[in-house]
């Protein structure tokens, strides 16, 4: 006799009325149980949860390694059938309320789940799930659009952007203002967009963080540029933020996603490149702002 191997005789299907949601919204879901229960079923619940996927970097005698973790936080749960009740086939309509501080969905980082779960004694649970998208509004984390720029190697320029709060797919318009205090010569000056990802067990605490950077939309503004001290020059630019499939600005306990418009002046050999980064607040709610 198989203790753990008997197959379940029921399935669960989950559908959600709204494909996209905002923090504080009501989530309306249908949990459909199909089939007759087997002897191992015990109870059934509907659950709203948030799964956060993050990378952990470790260094040991074997070198550097990256492992991926998933932490799941249950936001709400409702009992469909208490233990001892017969779990009958049929549809169940449930409603959850997204937390007001719900973090936005982000590919490979944050996934929201509406699940139906039938618990089975000494057997695999029966599960079904839908994955609604939680949008980021312009107001969430909006303060990043006022953060001061980040400089490397005392750049002789600064970035000015018409707006630093933008929707996925929007164009960042601005200019790089050159104002050297000494004679300068650069091989190339360009701007691009960068998506920086930081992962850690707890980003609020100091310690090791796994960092990756992706670059987009490079625009060359000047090549073989020479300027004397005291001269000034404006170099306008436009770069487009990738469409909504890319993640927005994100703060979660494990992951930080930051969008930057970056200006880089590549200098002759043996000299440091001049760099300035200006953070953007990128959102994906089409009705926001």
C-alpha positions in Angstrom: 0.0 0.0 0.0 1.4 3.4 -1.0 1.5 5.8 1.9 2.4 9.0 0.0 1.9 8.0 -3.6 -1.9 7.9 -4.1 -2.9 10.6 -6.6 -5.5 13.3 -5.7 -8.9 13.0 -7.4 -9.7 16.7 -7.3 -8.3 19.8 -9.0 -8.5 23.5 -8.3 -8.8 26.3 -10.8 -8.5 30.0 -9.8 -9.5 33.0 -11.9 -9.3 36.7 -10.9 -11.7 39.3 -12.3 -9.0 42.0 -12.6 -5.7 41.4 -14.4 -4.2 44.6 -12.9 -4.6 46.0 -9.5 -3.5 48.8 -7.3 -2.6 48.9 -3.6 -5.9 49.0 -1.6 -8.0 47.5 -4.3 -10.4 44.6 -3.8 -9.4 41.3 -5.4 -12.4 39.3 -6.6 -11.5 35.6 -7.3 -13.4 32.5 -8.2 -12.1 29.2 -6.8 -13.4 26.2 -8.7 -13.1 22.7 -7.2 -13.5 19.9 -9.7 -13.9 16.2 -8.9 -14.8 14.1 -5.9 -12.6 14.1 -2.8 -10.2 11.3 -1.9 -9.7 9.9 1.6 -6.6 12.2 2.3 -8.2 15.6 1.9 -8.6 17.5 5.1 -9.5 21.2 4.5 -9.5 23.9 1.8 -8.6 27.6 1.9 -8.2 30.5 -0.4 -5.1 32.6 0.1 -3.6 36.0 -1.1 0.1 35.9 -0.9 3.2 37.7 -2.2 6.3 35.8 -3.3 9.6 37.7 -3.3 12.5 36.1 -5.3 16.0 37.4 -4.4 19.6 36.5 -4.8 22.1 35.8 -2.1 25.8 36.1 -2.8 28.3 34.0 -0.7 32.1 33.8 -0.8 34.0 30.9 0.6 37.1 28.8 -0.2 35.4 27.5 -3.4 34.9 31.1 -4.6 31.8 33.3 -5.2 28.4 31.7 -5.6 24.9 33.0 -6.2 21.8 31.2 -4.8 18.2 32.3 -5.4 15.7 32.4 -2.5 11.9 32.8 -2.5 10.1 34.2 0.6 6.3 34.1 0.6 4.3 36.3 2.8 0.6 35.5 3.3 -1.5 38.7 3.2 -4.9 37.1 3.8 -6.6 33.7 4.0 -10.2 32.5 4.0 -11.4 29.0 4.9 -13.5 27.3 2.2 -13.9 24.0 4.0 -12.9 23.5 7.6 -11.2 20.3 8.6 -13.8 17.5 8.8 -16.2 19.1 6.3 -16.7 17.3 3.0 -14.9 19.1 0.3 -17.4 19.2 -2.5 -17.0 20.3 -6.1 -18.3 23.8 -7.0 -17.4 27.4 -7.3 -16.5 29.8 -4.4 -16.4 33.5 -4.8 -13.9 35.2 -2.5 -12.7 38.8 -2.0 -9.4 40.0 -0.6 -8.2 43.6 -0.1 -4.6 44.3 -1.2 -2.6 46.0 1.5 -2.2 49.7 1.1 1.6 49.2 1.1 1.6 46.4 -1.4 4.8 46.3 -3.4 4.4 46.3 -7.2 4.8 43.2 -9.2 8.2 42.9 -10.9 9.5 40.2 -13.2 11.9 37.8 -11.3 11.4 39.8 -8.1 7.8 40.1 -6.9 4.8 37.9 -7.8 1.3 38.2 -6.3 -0.7 35.0 -6.0 -4.4 34.2 -5.4 -4.4 30.5 -4.5 -6.8 27.7 -3.8 -5.3 25.0 -1.6 -6.8 21.6 -0.5 -4.7 20.2 2.3 -4.1 16.4 2.2 -3.0 14.2 5.0 0.3 12.4 4.2 0.0 13.5 0.6 0.7 16.4 -1.8 -1.6 19.3 -1.4 -3.9 20.2 -4.3 -3.2 23.7 -5.6 -4.3 26.2 -8.2 -3.3 29.8 -8.6 -3.8 33.1 -10.5 -1.2 35.8 -10.6 -2.7 39.3 -10.9 -0.3 42.2 -11.6 0.0 44.9 -8.9 0.8 48.2 -10.6 3.1 50.9 -9.2 1.6 54.3 -9.0 3.5 57.6 -9.6 3.2 58.4 -5.9 4.8 55.3 -4.6 8.5 55.9 -3.8 8.1 59.3 -5.5 10.7 60.8 -3.3 13.5 59.2 -5.4 12.8 61.8 -8.1 14.2 64.4 -5.7 17.3 62.6 -4.7 20.5 64.4 -5.5 22.7 63.1 -8.3 25.4 60.5 -7.7 28.8 61.6 -9.0 32.0 59.7 -9.7 35.4 61.3 -10.3 34.2 64.9 -10.0 32.4 65.3 -13.4 32.7 68.6 -15.2 29.0 68.5 -16.1 25.5 67.9 -14.7 22.3 66.4 -16.0 19.0 68.3 -16.1 15.8 66.3 -16.9 12.4 67.9 -17.7 10.8 65.3 -15.5 12.1 62.5 -13.3 8.8 60.8 -12.7 7.8 58.9 -15.8 5.7 56.0 -17.0 7.3 52.9 -18.6 7.7 53.6 -22.3 8.0 57.4 -21.8 10.8 59.5 -23.1 13.3 61.1 -20.8 14.1 64.6 -22.1 16.9 66.7 -20.8 20.3 68.0 -21.3 23.9 67.5 -20.1 25.3 70.9 -19.1 29.1 71.1 -19.5 31.0 73.6 -17.3 34.7 72.5 -16.9 36.9 74.4 -14.4 40.0 73.1 -16.1 40.8 72.2 -19.7 39.2 68.9 -20.6 39.4 66.4 -23.4 37.1 63.4 -23.8 37.0 60.6 -26.3 33.2 60.2 -26.1 30.3 61.6 -24.0 27.1 59.7 -23.9 24.0 59.1 -21.9 22.0 55.9 -21.3 19.5 54.4 -19.0 20.5 51.9 -16.3 18.4 49.5 -14.3 20.2 48.7 -11.1 19.2 45.7 -9.0 20.3 45.1 -5.4 19.4 41.9 -3.5 20.0 41.0 0.1 18.4 39.0 2.9 17.5 42.3 4.5 18.2 45.5 2.5 17.4 47.7 5.5 20.6 46.4 7.2 24.1 46.8 6.1 26.0 43.8 4.7 26.7 41.9 1.5 24.5 42.8 -1.4 24.3 41.2 -4.8 24.3 43.9 -7.5 23.5 43.7 -11.2 23.2 46.5 -13.8 21.5 46.5 -17.2 22.0 49.3 -19.7 19.5 50.6 -22.3 19.1 53.4 -25.0 22.7 54.7 -25.4 22.8 58.1 -27.1 26.2 59.6 -28.0 26.3 63.3 -27.5 29.9 64.1 -28.5 33.1 62.5 -29.7 36.7 63.8 -29.4 35.5 66.8 -27.5 37.9 69.4 -26.1 36.8 72.4 -24.0 38.8 75.1 -22.2 38.3 76.0 -18.6 35.3 78.3 -18.1 33.5 77.3 -21.3 29.9 76.2 -21.2 27.9 74.0 -23.5 24.5 72.3 -23.4 24.0 68.9 -25.0 20.3 68.0 -25.3 19.2 64.3 -25.2 16.2 62.0 -25.4 16.2 58.4 -24.2 13.2 56.1 -24.0 12.3 54.0 -20.9 11.6 50.4 -22.0 7.9 49.4 -22.1 5.8 48.1 -19.3 7.2 44.5 -19.5 10.2 45.9 -17.7 9.9 46.3 -13.9 9.2 49.7 -12.3 11.1 51.4 -9.5 10.8 48.9 -6.6 11.5 48.7 -2.9 10.9 45.4 -1.2 12.6 43.9 1.9 14.9 41.8 -0.3 15.2 43.7 -3.6 15.8 47.3 -4.8 15.2 48.2 -8.4 16.5 51.7 -9.4 16.3 53.4 -12.7 19.0 56.0 -13.6 19.8 58.3 -16.5 23.6 58.2 -16.6 26.0 60.6 -18.4 29.5 59.2 -19.0 32.5 61.1 -20.3 35.2 58.6 -21.5 38.6 60.1 -21.0 42.0 59.2 -22.5 43.8 56.2 -21.2 45.0 56.3 -17.5 42.4 58.9 -16.6 39.1 58.2 -14.7 35.9 58.5 -16.6 33.6 61.3 -15.4 30.1 60.0 -14.5 26.9 61.4 -13.1 23.7 59.4 -12.3 20.3 60.9 -11.8 17.6 58.6 -10.4 14.2 58.3 -12.0 10.9 57.3 -10.5 9.4 54.8 -13.0 5.8 53.7 -12.6 3.5 51.5 -14.7 0.0 52.5 -13.7 -1.6 53.9 -16.8 -4.1 55.9 -14.8 -1.6 57.4 -12.4 -0.5 61.0 -12.5 
